[in-house]
Amino acid sequence: MDCDASSLYAQFFWGTIGFGFLMYGSKQRAVLSLITGLLLTVFSYVVSSVLWLSFASIAVLVAFYYGNRHVA
């Protein structure tokens, strides 16, 4: 796992967004938000490259947007 500043900032940024989705999904009982938050939080721990972490997180958020758009 890399310990440079950009990696730590990216992991903190995406992990915080994931934690927000996770808390919202658990309080509102929204399964799609809960899964999105779980994926973003886990990706921030597992993926060490800033570029791949950002690509994976953006892909999860785009999937959430389109999934939420078609559900509602």
Distance bins in CASP14 RR format, pairs under 12 A and 6 or more apart:
PFRMAT RR
TARGET T0000
AUTHOR 0000-0000-0000
RMODE 2
METHOD distances of the structure
MODEL  1
1 7 1 0 0 1 0 0 0 0 0 0 0
1 8 0 0 0 0 0 1 0 0 0 0 0
1 11 0 0 0 0 1 0 0 0 0 0 0
1 44 0 0 0 0 0 1 0 0 0 0 0
1 45 0 0 0 0 1 0 0 0 0 0 0
1 46 0 0 0 0 1 0 0 0 0 0 0
1 47 0 0 0 0 1 0 0 0 0 0 0
1 48 1 0 1 0 0 0 0 0 0 0 0
1 49 0 0 0 0 0 1 0 0 0 0 0
1 50 0 0 0 0 0 1 0 0 0 0 0
1 53 0 0 0 0 0 1 0 0 0 0 0
2 8 0 0 0 0 1 0 0 0 0 0 0
2 9 0 0 0 0 0 1 0 0 0 0 0
2 10 0 0 0 0 1 0 0 0 0 0 0
2 11 0 0 0 0 1 0 0 0 0 0 0
2 47 0 0 0 0 0 1 0 0 0 0 0
2 48 1 0 1 0 0 0 0 0 0 0 0
2 49 1 0 0 1 0 0 0 0 0 0 0
2 50 0 0 0 0 1 0 0 0 0 0 0
2 51 0 0 0 0 0 1 0 0 0 0 0
2 52 0 0 0 0 0 1 0 0 0 0 0
2 53 0 0 0 0 0 1 0 0 0 0 0
3 9 0 0 0 0 0 1 0 0 0 0 0
3 11 0 0 0 0 0 1 0 0 0 0 0
3 48 0 0 0 0 1 0 0 0 0 0 0
4 10 0 0 0 0 1 0 0 0 0 0 0
4 11 0 0 0 0 0 1 0 0 0 0 0
4 48 0 0 0 0 0 1 0 0 0 0 0
4 49 0 0 0 0 0 1 0 0 0 0 0
4 50 0 0 0 0 1 0 0 0 0 0 0
5 11 0 0 0 0 0 1 0 0 0 0 0
5 12 0 0 0 0 0 1 0 0 0 0 0
5 50 0 0 0 0 0 1 0 0 0 0 0
6 12 0 0 0 0 0 1 0 0 0 0 0
6 13 0 0 0 0 0 1 0 0 0 0 0
6 48 0 0 0 0 0 1 0 0 0 0 0
6 49 0 0 0 0 0 1 0 0 0 0 0
6 50 1 0 1 0 0 0 0 0 0 0 0
6 51 0 0 0 0 1 0 0 0 0 0 0
6 53 0 0 0 0 0 1 0 0 0 0 0
6 54 0 0 0 0 0 1 0 0 0 0 0
7 13 0 0 0 0 0 1 0 0 0 0 0
7 14 0 0 0 0 0 1 0 0 0 0 0
7 44 0 0 0 0 0 1 0 0 0 0 0
7 45 0 0 0 0 0 1 0 0 0 0 0
7 47 0 0 0 0 1 0 0 0 0 0 0
7 48 1 0 0 1 0 0 0 0 0 0 0
7 49 1 0 0 1 0 0 0 0 0 0 0
7 50 1 0 1 0 0 0 0 0 0 0 0
7 51 0 0 0 0 0 1 0 0 0 0 0
7 52 0 0 0 0 0 1 0 0 0 0 0
7 53 0 0 0 0 1 0 0 0 0 0 0
7 54 0 0 0 0 0 1 0 0 0 0 0
8 14 0 0 0 0 0 1 0 0 0 0 0
8 15 0 0 0 0 0 1 0 0 0 0 0
8 44 0 0 0 0 0 1 0 0 0 0 0
8 48 0 0 0 0 0 1 0 0 0 0 0
8 50 0 0 0 0 1 0 0 0 0 0 0
8 53 0 0 0 0 0 1 0 0 0 0 0
9 15 0 0 0 0 0 1 0 0 0 0 0
9 16 0 0 0 0 0 1 0 0 0 0 0
9 44 0 0 0 0 0 1 0 0 0 0 0
9 50 0 0 0 0 1 0 0 0 0 0 0
9 53 0 0 0 0 0 1 0 0 0 0 0
9 54 0 0 0 0 0 1 0 0 0 0 0
10 16 0 0 0 0 0 1 0 0 0 0 0
10 17 0 0 0 0 0 1 0 0 0 0 0
10 40 0 0 0 0 0 1 0 0 0 0 0
10 43 0 0 0 0 0 1 0 0 0 0 0
10 44 1 0 0 1 0 0 0 0 0 0 0
10 47 0 0 0 0 1 0 0 0 0 0 0
10 48 0 0 0 0 1 0 0 0 0 0 0
10 49 0 0 0 0 1 0 0 0 0 0 0
10 50 1 0 1 0 0 0 0 0 0 0 0
10 51 0 0 0 0 1 0 0 0 0 0 0
10 52 0 0 0 0 1 0 0 0 0 0 0
10 53 1 0 1 0 0 0 0 0 0 0 0
10 54 1 0 0 1 0 0 0 0 0 0 0
10 55 0 0 0 0 0 1 0 0 0 0 0
10 56 0 0 0 0 0 1 0 0 0 0 0
10 57 0 0 0 0 1 0 0 0 0 0 0
10 58 0 0 0 0 0 1 0 0 0 0 0
11 17 0 0 0 0 0 1 0 0 0 0 0
11 18 0 0 0 0 0 1 0 0 0 0 0
11 19 0 0 0 0 0 1 0 0 0 0 0
11 40 0 0 0 0 0 1 0 0 0 0 0
11 41 0 0 0 0 0 1 0 0 0 0 0
11 42 0 0 0 0 0 1 0 0 0 0 0
11 43 0 0 0 0 1 0 0 0 0 0 0
11 44 1 0 1 0 0 0 0 0 0 0 0
11 45 1 0 0 1 0 0 0 0 0 0 0
11 46 0 0 0 0 0 1 0 0 0 0 0
11 47 0 0 0 0 1 0 0 0 0 0 0
11 48 0 0 0 0 1 0 0 0 0 0 0
11 49 0 0 0 0 0 1 0 0 0 0 0
11 50 0 0 0 0 1 0 0 0 0 0 0
11 52 0 0 0 0 0 1 0 0 0 0 0
11 53 1 0 0 1 0 0 0 0 0 0 0
11 54 0 0 0 0 0 1 0 0 0 0 0
11 56 0 0 0 0 0 1 0 0 0 0 0
11 57 0 0 0 0 0 1 0 0 0 0 0
12 18 0 0 0 0 0 1 0 0 0 0 0
12 19 0 0 0 0 0 1 0 0 0 0 0
12 40 0 0 0 0 0 1 0 0 0 0 0
12 41 0 0 0 0 0 1 0 0 0 0 0
12 44 1 0 0 1 0 0 0 0 0 0 0
12 45 0 0 0 0 0 1 0 0 0 0 0
12 50 0 0 0 0 0 1 0 0 0 0 0
12 53 0 0 0 0 0 1 0 0 0 0 0
13 19 0 0 0 0 0 1 0 0 0 0 0
13 20 0 0 0 0 0 1 0 0 0 0 0
13 40 0 0 0 0 0 1 0 0 0 0 0
13 43 0 0 0 0 0 1 0 0 0 0 0
13 44 0 0 0 0 1 0 0 0 0 0 0
13 50 0 0 0 0 1 0 0 0 0 0 0
13 53 0 0 0 0 1 0 0 0 0 0 0
13 54 0 0 0 0 1 0 0 0 0 0 0
13 57 0 0 0 0 1 0 0 0 0 0 0
13 58 0 0 0 0 0 1 0 0 0 0 0
14 20 0 0 0 0 0 1 0 0 0 0 0
14 21 0 0 0 0 0 1 0 0 0 0 0
14 36 0 0 0 0 0 1 0 0 0 0 0
14 37 0 0 0 0 1 0 0 0 0 0 0
14 39 0 0 0 0 0 1 0 0 0 0 0
14 40 1 0 1 0 0 0 0 0 0 0 0
14 41 0 0 0 0 1 0 0 0 0 0 0
14 42 0 0 0 0 0 1 0 0 0 0 0
14 43 1 0 0 1 0 0 0 0 0 0 0
14 44 1 0 1 0 0 0 0 0 0 0 0
14 45 0 0 0 0 0 1 0 0 0 0 0
14 46 0 0 0 0 0 1 0 0 0 0 0
14 47 0 0 0 0 1 0 0 0 0 0 0
14 50 0 0 0 0 1 0 0 0 0 0 0
14 52 0 0 0 0 0 1 0 0 0 0 0
14 53 1 0 0 1 0 0 0 0 0 0 0
14 54 1 0 0 1 0 0 0 0 0 0 0
14 55 0 0 0 0 0 1 0 0 0 0 0
14 56 0 0 0 0 1 0 0 0 0 0 0
14 57 1 0 1 0 0 0 0 0 0 0 0
14 58 0 0 0 0 1 0 0 0 0 0 0
14 59 0 0 0 0 0 1 0 0 0 0 0
14 60 0 0 0 0 1 0 0 0 0 0 0
14 61 0 0 0 0 1 0 0 0 0 0 0
15 21 0 0 0 0 1 0 0 0 0 0 0
15 22 0 0 0 0 1 0 0 0 0 0 0
15 23 0 0 0 0 0 1 0 0 0 0 0
15 36 0 0 0 0 0 1 0 0 0 0 0
15 37 0 0 0 0 1 0 0 0 0 0 0
15 38 0 0 0 0 0 1 0 0 0 0 0
15 39 0 0 0 0 0 1 0 0 0 0 0
15 40 1 0 1 0 0 0 0 0 0 0 0
15 41 1 0 1 0 0 0 0 0 0 0 0
15 42 0 0 0 0 1 0 0 0 0 0 0
15 43 0 0 0 0 1 0 0 0 0 0 0
15 44 1 1 0 0 0 0 0 0 0 0 0
15 45 0 0 0 0 1 0 0 0 0 0 0
15 46 0 0 0 0 0 1 0 0 0 0 0
15 47 0 0 0 0 0 1 0 0 0 0 0
15 53 0 0 0 0 1 0 0 0 0 0 0
15 54 0 0 0 0 0 1 0 0 0 0 0
15 56 0 0 0 0 0 1 0 0 0 0 0
15 57 0 0 0 0 1 0 0 0 0 0 0
15 60 0 0 0 0 0 1 0 0 0 0 0
16 22 0 0 0 0 0 1 0 0 0 0 0
16 23 0 0 0 0 0 1 0 0 0 0 0
16 37 0 0 0 0 0 1 0 0 0 0 0
16 40 0 0 0 0 1 0 0 0 0 0 0
16 41 0 0 0 0 1 0 0 0 0 0 0
16 44 0 0 0 0 1 0 0 0 0 0 0
16 57 0 0 0 0 0 1 0 0 0 0 0
17 23 0 0 0 0 0 1 0 0 0 0 0
17 24 0 0 0 0 0 1 0 0 0 0 0
17 33 0 0 0 0 0 1 0 0 0 0 0
17 36 0 0 0 0 1 0 0 0 0 0 0
17 37 1 0 0 1 0 0 0 0 0 0 0
17 39 0 0 0 0 0 1 0 0 0 0 0
17 40 1 0 1 0 0 0 0 0 0 0 0
17 41 0 0 0 0 1 0 0 0 0 0 0
17 43 0 0 0 0 0 1 0 0 0 0 0
17 44 0 0 0 0 1 0 0 0 0 0 0
17 53 0 0 0 0 0 1 0 0 0 0 0
17 54 0 0 0 0 0 1 0 0 0 0 0
17 57 1 0 0 1 0 0 0 0 0 0 0
17 58 0 0 0 0 0 1 0 0 0 0 0
17 60 0 0 0 0 1 0 0 0 0 0 0
17 61 1 0 0 1 0 0 0 0 0 0 0
17 64 0 0 0 0 0 1 0 0 0 0 0
18 24 0 0 0 0 1 0 0 0 0 0 0
18 25 0 0 0 0 0 1 0 0 0 0 0
18 26 0 0 0 0 0 1 0 0 0 0 0
18 33 0 0 0 0 1 0 0 0 0 0 0
18 34 0 0 0 0 0 1 0 0 0 0 0
18 35 0 0 0 0 0 1 0 0 0 0 0
18 36 1 0 0 1 0 0 0 0 0 0 0
18 37 1 0 1 0 0 0 0 0 0 0 0
18 38 1 0 0 1 0 0 0 0 0 0 0
18 39 1 0 0 1 0 0 0 0 0 0 0
18 40 1 1 0 0 0 0 0 0 0 0 0
18 41 1 0 1 0 0 0 0 0 0 0 0
18 42 0 0 0 0 1 0 0 0 0 0 0
18 43 0 0 0 0 1 0 0 0 0 0 0
18 44 1 0 0 1 0 0 0 0 0 0 0
18 45 0 0 0 0 0 1 0 0 0 0 0
18 57 0 0 0 0 1 0 0 0 0 0 0
18 60 0 0 0 0 1 0 0 0 0 0 0
18 61 0 0 0 0 1 0 0 0 0 0 0
18 64 0 0 0 0 0 1 0 0 0 0 0
19 25 0 0 0 0 0 1 0 0 0 0 0
19 26 0 0 0 0 0 1 0 0 0 0 0
19 33 0 0 0 0 0 1 0 0 0 0 0
19 34 0 0 0 0 0 1 0 0 0 0 0
19 36 0 0 0 0 0 1 0 0 0 0 0
19 37 1 0 0 1 0 0 0 0 0 0 0
19 38 0 0 0 0 1 0 0 0 0 0 0
19 39 0 0 0 0 0 1 0 0 0 0 0
19 40 0 0 0 0 1 0 0 0 0 0 0
19 41 1 0 1 0 0 0 0 0 0 0 0
19 42 0 0 0 0 0 1 0 0 0 0 0
19 44 0 0 0 0 1 0 0 0 0 0 0
19 45 0 0 0 0 0 1 0 0 0 0 0
20 26 0 0 0 0 1 0 0 0 0 0 0
20 27 0 0 0 0 0 1 0 0 0 0 0
20 28 0 0 0 0 0 1 0 0 0 0 0
20 30 0 0 0 0 0 1 0 0 0 0 0
20 33 0 0 0 0 1 0 0 0 0 0 0
20 34 0 0 0 0 0 1 0 0 0 0 0
20 36 0 0 0 0 1 0 0 0 0 0 0
20 37 1 0 0 1 0 0 0 0 0 0 0
20 38 0 0 0 0 0 1 0 0 0 0 0
20 40 0 0 0 0 1 0 0 0 0 0 0
20 41 0 0 0 0 1 0 0 0 0 0 0
21 27 0 0 0 0 0 1 0 0 0 0 0
21 28 0 0 0 0 0 1 0 0 0 0 0
21 30 0 0 0 0 1 0 0 0 0 0 0
21 31 0 0 0 0 0 1 0 0 0 0 0
21 32 0 0 0 0 1 0 0 0 0 0 0
21 33 1 0 1 0 0 0 0 0 0 0 0
21 34 1 0 0 1 0 0 0 0 0 0 0
21 35 0 0 0 0 1 0 0 0 0 0 0
21 36 1 0 1 0 0 0 0 0 0 0 0
21 37 1 1 0 0 0 0 0 0 0 0 0
21 38 0 0 0 0 1 0 0 0 0 0 0
21 39 0 0 0 0 1 0 0 0 0 0 0
21 40 1 0 0 1 0 0 0 0 0 0 0
21 41 0 0 0 0 1 0 0 0 0 0 0
21 42 0 0 0 0 0 1 0 0 0 0 0
21 43 0 0 0 0 0 1 0 0 0 0 0
21 44 0 0 0 0 0 1 0 0 0 0 0
21 57 0 0 0 0 0 1 0 0 0 0 0
21 60 0 0 0 0 1 0 0 0 0 0 0
21 61 0 0 0 0 1 0 0 0 0 0 0
21 64 1 0 0 1 0 0 0 0 0 0 0
21 65 0 0 0 0 0 1 0 0 0 0 0
21 68 0 0 0 0 0 1 0 0 0 0 0
22 28 0 0 0 0 0 1 0 0 0 0 0
22 30 0 0 0 0 0 1 0 0 0 0 0
22 31 0 0 0 0 0 1 0 0 0 0 0
22 32 0 0 0 0 0 1 0 0 0 0 0
22 33 1 0 0 1 0 0 0 0 0 0 0
22 34 1 0 0 1 0 0 0 0 0 0 0
22 35 0 0 0 0 1 0 0 0 0 0 0
22 36 0 0 0 0 1 0 0 0 0 0 0
22 37 1 0 1 0 0 0 0 0 0 0 0
22 38 1 0 0 1 0 0 0 0 0 0 0
22 39 0 0 0 0 1 0 0 0 0 0 0
22 40 1 0 0 1 0 0 0 0 0 0 0
22 41 1 0 0 1 0 0 0 0 0 0 0
22 42 0 0 0 0 0 1 0 0 0 0 0
22 44 0 0 0 0 0 1 0 0 0 0 0
23 30 0 0 0 0 0 1 0 0 0 0 0
23 33 0 0 0 0 1 0 0 0 0 0 0
23 34 0 0 0 0 1 0 0 0 0 0 0
23 36 0 0 0 0 0 1 0 0 0 0 0
23 37 0 0 0 0 1 0 0 0 0 0 0
23 38 0 0 0 0 0 1 0 0 0 0 0
23 40 0 0 0 0 0 1 0 0 0 0 0
23 41 0 0 0 0 0 1 0 0 0 0 0
24 30 1 0 0 1 0 0 0 0 0 0 0
24 31 0 0 0 0 0 1 0 0 0 0 0
24 32 0 0 0 0 0 1 0 0 0 0 0
24 33 1 0 1 0 0 0 0 0 0 0 0
24 34 0 0 0 0 1 0 0 0 0 0 0
24 35 0 0 0 0 0 1 0 0 0 0 0
24 36 0 0 0 0 1 0 0 0 0 0 0
24 37 0 0 0 0 1 0 0 0 0 0 0
24 38 0 0 0 0 0 1 0 0 0 0 0
24 40 0 0 0 0 0 1 0 0 0 0 0
24 64 0 0 0 0 0 1 0 0 0 0 0
24 68 0 0 0 0 0 1 0 0 0 0 0
25 31 1 0 0 1 0 0 0 0 0 0 0
25 32 0 0 0 0 1 0 0 0 0 0 0
25 33 1 1 0 0 0 0 0 0 0 0 0
25 34 1 0 1 0 0 0 0 0 0 0 0
25 35 0 0 0 0 1 0 0 0 0 0 0
25 36 0 0 0 0 1 0 0 0 0 0 0
25 37 1 0 0 1 0 0 0 0 0 0 0
25 38 0 0 0 0 1 0 0 0 0 0 0
25 64 0 0 0 0 0 1 0 0 0 0 0
25 68 0 0 0 0 0 1 0 0 0 0 0
26 33 0 0 0 0 1 0 0 0 0 0 0
26 34 1 0 0 1 0 0 0 0 0 0 0
26 35 0 0 0 0 0 1 0 0 0 0 0
26 36 0 0 0 0 0 1 0 0 0 0 0
26 37 0 0 0 0 1 0 0 0 0 0 0
26 38 0 0 0 0 1 0 0 0 0 0 0
27 33 0 0 0 0 1 0 0 0 0 0 0
27 34 0 0 0 0 1 0 0 0 0 0 0
28 34 0 0 0 0 1 0 0 0 0 0 0
30 36 0 0 0 0 1 0 0 0 0 0 0
30 37 0 0 0 0 0 1 0 0 0 0 0
30 64 0 0 0 0 0 1 0 0 0 0 0
30 67 0 0 0 0 0 1 0 0 0 0 0
30 68 0 0 0 0 1 0 0 0 0 0 0
30 71 0 0 0 0 1 0 0 0 0 0 0
30 72 0 0 0 0 0 1 0 0 0 0 0
31 37 0 0 0 0 0 1 0 0 0 0 0
31 38 0 0 0 0 0 1 0 0 0 0 0
31 64 0 0 0 0 0 1 0 0 0 0 0
31 67 0 0 0 0 0 1 0 0 0 0 0
31 68 0 0 0 0 0 1 0 0 0 0 0
31 71 0 0 0 0 1 0 0 0 0 0 0
32 38 0 0 0 0 0 1 0 0 0 0 0
32 39 0 0 0 0 0 1 0 0 0 0 0
32 60 0 0 0 0 0 1 0 0 0 0 0
32 61 0 0 0 0 0 1 0 0 0 0 0
32 63 0 0 0 0 1 0 0 0 0 0 0
32 64 1 0 0 1 0 0 0 0 0 0 0
32 65 0 0 0 0 0 1 0 0 0 0 0
32 66 0 0 0 0 0 1 0 0 0 0 0
32 67 1 0 0 1 0 0 0 0 0 0 0
32 68 1 0 1 0 0 0 0 0 0 0 0
32 69 0 0 0 0 0 1 0 0 0 0 0
32 70 0 0 0 0 0 1 0 0 0 0 0
32 71 1 0 0 1 0 0 0 0 0 0 0
32 72 0 0 0 0 1 0 0 0 0 0 0
33 39 0 0 0 0 0 1 0 0 0 0 0
33 40 0 0 0 0 0 1 0 0 0 0 0
33 60 0 0 0 0 0 1 0 0 0 0 0
33 61 0 0 0 0 0 1 0 0 0 0 0
33 64 1 0 0 1 0 0 0 0 0 0 0
33 65 0 0 0 0 0 1 0 0 0 0 0
33 67 0 0 0 0 0 1 0 0 0 0 0
33 68 1 0 0 1 0 0 0 0 0 0 0
33 71 0 0 0 0 0 1 0 0 0 0 0
34 40 0 0 0 0 0 1 0 0 0 0 0
34 41 0 0 0 0 0 1 0 0 0 0 0
34 64 0 0 0 0 0 1 0 0 0 0 0
35 41 0 0 0 0 0 1 0 0 0 0 0
35 42 0 0 0 0 0 1 0 0 0 0 0
35 60 0 0 0 0 1 0 0 0 0 0 0
35 63 0 0 0 0 1 0 0 0 0 0 0
35 64 0 0 0 0 1 0 0 0 0 0 0
35 67 0 0 0 0 0 1 0 0 0 0 0
35 68 0 0 0 0 0 1 0 0 0 0 0
36 42 0 0 0 0 0 1 0 0 0 0 0
36 43 0 0 0 0 0 1 0 0 0 0 0
36 57 0 0 0 0 1 0 0 0 0 0 0
36 58 0 0 0 0 0 1 0 0 0 0 0
36 59 0 0 0 0 0 1 0 0 0 0 0
36 60 1 0 1 0 0 0 0 0 0 0 0
36 61 1 0 0 1 0 0 0 0 0 0 0
36 62 0 0 0 0 0 1 0 0 0 0 0
36 63 1 0 0 1 0 0 0 0 0 0 0
36 64 1 0 1 0 0 0 0 0 0 0 0
36 65 0 0 0 0 1 0 0 0 0 0 0
36 66 0 0 0 0 0 1 0 0 0 0 0
36 67 0 0 0 0 1 0 0 0 0 0 0
36 68 0 0 0 0 1 0 0 0 0 0 0
37 43 0 0 0 0 1 0 0 0 0 0 0
37 44 0 0 0 0 0 1 0 0 0 0 0
37 57 0 0 0 0 0 1 0 0 0 0 0
37 60 0 0 0 0 1 0 0 0 0 0 0
37 61 0 0 0 0 1 0 0 0 0 0 0
37 63 0 0 0 0 0 1 0 0 0 0 0
37 64 0 0 0 0 1 0 0 0 0 0 0
38 44 0 0 0 0 0 1 0 0 0 0 0
38 45 0 0 0 0 0 1 0 0 0 0 0
38 60 0 0 0 0 1 0 0 0 0 0 0
38 64 0 0 0 0 0 1 0 0 0 0 0
39 45 0 0 0 0 0 1 0 0 0 0 0
39 46 0 0 0 0 0 1 0 0 0 0 0
39 47 0 0 0 0 0 1 0 0 0 0 0
39 53 0 0 0 0 0 1 0 0 0 0 0
39 56 0 0 0 0 1 0 0 0 0 0 0
39 57 0 0 0 0 1 0 0 0 0 0 0
39 58 0 0 0 0 0 1 0 0 0 0 0
39 59 0 0 0 0 1 0 0 0 0 0 0
39 60 1 0 1 0 0 0 0 0 0 0 0
39 61 0 0 0 0 1 0 0 0 0 0 0
39 63 0 0 0 0 1 0 0 0 0 0 0
39 64 0 0 0 0 1 0 0 0 0 0 0
40 46 0 0 0 0 0 1 0 0 0 0 0
40 47 0 0 0 0 0 1 0 0 0 0 0
40 53 0 0 0 0 1 0 0 0 0 0 0
40 54 0 0 0 0 0 1 0 0 0 0 0
40 56 0 0 0 0 1 0 0 0 0 0 0
40 57 1 0 1 0 0 0 0 0 0 0 0
40 58 0 0 0 0 0 1 0 0 0 0 0
40 59 0 0 0 0 0 1 0 0 0 0 0
40 60 1 0 1 0 0 0 0 0 0 0 0
40 61 1 0 0 1 0 0 0 0 0 0 0
40 63 0 0 0 0 0 1 0 0 0 0 0
40 64 0 0 0 0 1 0 0 0 0 0 0
41 47 0 0 0 0 0 1 0 0 0 0 0
41 53 0 0 0 0 0 1 0 0 0 0 0
41 57 0 0 0 0 0 1 0 0 0 0 0
41 60 0 0 0 0 0 1 0 0 0 0 0
42 53 0 0 0 0 0 1 0 0 0 0 0
42 56 0 0 0 0 0 1 0 0 0 0 0
42 57 0 0 0 0 0 1 0 0 0 0 0
42 60 0 0 0 0 0 1 0 0 0 0 0
43 49 0 0 0 0 0 1 0 0 0 0 0
43 50 0 0 0 0 0 1 0 0 0 0 0
43 52 0 0 0 0 1 0 0 0 0 0 0
43 53 1 0 0 1 0 0 0 0 0 0 0
43 54 0 0 0 0 1 0 0 0 0 0 0
43 55 0 0 0 0 1 0 0 0 0 0 0
43 56 1 0 1 0 0 0 0 0 0 0 0
43 57 1 0 0 1 0 0 0 0 0 0 0
43 58 0 0 0 0 0 1 0 0 0 0 0
43 59 0 0 0 0 1 0 0 0 0 0 0
43 60 1 0 0 1 0 0 0 0 0 0 0
43 61 0 0 0 0 0 1 0 0 0 0 0
44 50 0 0 0 0 0 1 0 0 0 0 0
44 52 0 0 0 0 0 1 0 0 0 0 0
44 53 1 0 0 1 0 0 0 0 0 0 0
44 54 0 0 0 0 0 1 0 0 0 0 0
44 56 0 0 0 0 1 0 0 0 0 0 0
44 57 1 0 0 1 0 0 0 0 0 0 0
44 60 0 0 0 0 0 1 0 0 0 0 0
45 53 0 0 0 0 1 0 0 0 0 0 0
46 52 0 0 0 0 0 1 0 0 0 0 0
46 53 0 0 0 0 1 0 0 0 0 0 0
46 56 0 0 0 0 1 0 0 0 0 0 0
46 57 0 0 0 0 0 1 0 0 0 0 0
47 53 1 0 1 0 0 0 0 0 0 0 0
47 54 0 0 0 0 1 0 0 0 0 0 0
47 55 0 0 0 0 1 0 0 0 0 0 0
47 56 1 0 1 0 0 0 0 0 0 0 0
47 57 0 0 0 0 1 0 0 0 0 0 0
47 59 0 0 0 0 0 1 0 0 0 0 0
47 60 0 0 0 0 0 1 0 0 0 0 0
48 56 0 0 0 0 0 1 0 0 0 0 0
49 55 0 0 0 0 1 0 0 0 0 0 0
49 56 0 0 0 0 1 0 0 0 0 0 0
49 57 0 0 0 0 0 1 0 0 0 0 0
50 56 0 0 0 0 0 1 0 0 0 0 0
50 57 0 0 0 0 0 1 0 0 0 0 0
51 57 0 0 0 0 0 1 0 0 0 0 0
51 58 0 0 0 0 0 1 0 0 0 0 0
52 58 0 0 0 0 0 1 0 0 0 0 0
52 59 0 0 0 0 0 1 0 0 0 0 0
53 59 0 0 0 0 0 1 0 0 0 0 0
53 60 0 0 0 0 0 1 0 0 0 0 0
54 60 0 0 0 0 0 1 0 0 0 0 0
54 61 0 0 0 0 0 1 0 0 0 0 0
55 61 0 0 0 0 0 1 0 0 0 0 0
55 62 0 0 0 0 0 1 0 0 0 0 0
56 62 0 0 0 0 0 1 0 0 0 0 0
56 63 0 0 0 0 0 1 0 0 0 0 0
57 63 0 0 0 0 0 1 0 0 0 0 0
57 64 0 0 0 0 0 1 0 0 0 0 0
58 64 0 0 0 0 0 1 0 0 0 0 0
58 65 0 0 0 0 0 1 0 0 0 0 0
59 65 0 0 0 0 0 1 0 0 0 0 0
59 66 0 0 0 0 0 1 0 0 0 0 0
60 66 0 0 0 0 0 1 0 0 0 0 0
60 67 0 0 0 0 0 1 0 0 0 0 0
61 67 0 0 0 0 0 1 0 0 0 0 0
61 68 0 0 0 0 0 1 0 0 0 0 0
62 68 0 0 0 0 0 1 0 0 0 0 0
62 69 0 0 0 0 0 1 0 0 0 0 0
63 69 0 0 0 0 0 1 0 0 0 0 0
63 70 0 0 0 0 0 1 0 0 0 0 0
64 70 0 0 0 0 0 1 0 0 0 0 0
64 71 0 0 0 0 0 1 0 0 0 0 0
65 71 0 0 0 0 0 1 0 0 0 0 0
65 72 0 0 0 0 0 1 0 0 0 0 0
66 72 0 0 0 0 0 1 0 0 0 0 0
END
